[in-house]
Amino acid sequence: MRLVLTAACAGLTLVACAHGVTNEQRLDGVTAARPEEGAGEASELRCRDTSPEVSIARDRTQKKSERTARYTWAIAEAKGTSARFDEAFKKDPDLVYGPNADAWKRKQAACVELALALEKEKASIERELEEAAPAAAPVAAAKASPSSKASAADAAFEDDTDQIRTAYKKKAKVAKAKTKAKKKHLKLATR
């Protein structure tokens, strides 16, 4: 009797082990075989710092006004791409929570980082433009003044207060506009 009981238990164990596929394995097989539906649209989205617009913007042989225009366009494009990633994430949550979620988030983060880097570069170009404009006026004044050393030193300290005031107001206005633009961007980003 013991022998029959042992054989029955062994046979039952063998049948249970032969079943093979567990629910977890079946679920993994189904999700691995299913392609990400929203990935088609989102796979085309990317931000590259080697794009032609960025390359032209970083080209120091171009006019500074042309460079700032290219920077503006490239920044808008990077921010737009980041927003399109958000839309794709809303349409297909599997992109955010699926097996390739880290890669998708890295692509979106690259767009945000590129936009920030381009904004910094654009700001430095704008500062150079602002510094170049007031620097041209003293050069012209120095050419018009007598060539004596004492009068050149006197001219350096006799800056017109109106010029200083207007330059200060211009910088304050630009800073205020940048702050307002950042607040607007943050407000749009939180929507």
Buried (B, 14 or more C-beta within 10 A) or exposed (E): EEEEEEEEEEEEEEEEEEEEEEEEEEEEEEEEEEEBEBBEBBEEBEBEBEBEBBEBBBEEEBEEEEBBBBBBBBBEBBBBBBBBBEEBBEEBEBBBEBEEBEEBBEBBEBBBBBBEBBBEBBBEBBEEEBEEEEEEEEEEBEEEEEEEEEEEEEBEEEEEEEEEEEBEEEEEEBEEEEEEEEEEEEEEEEE
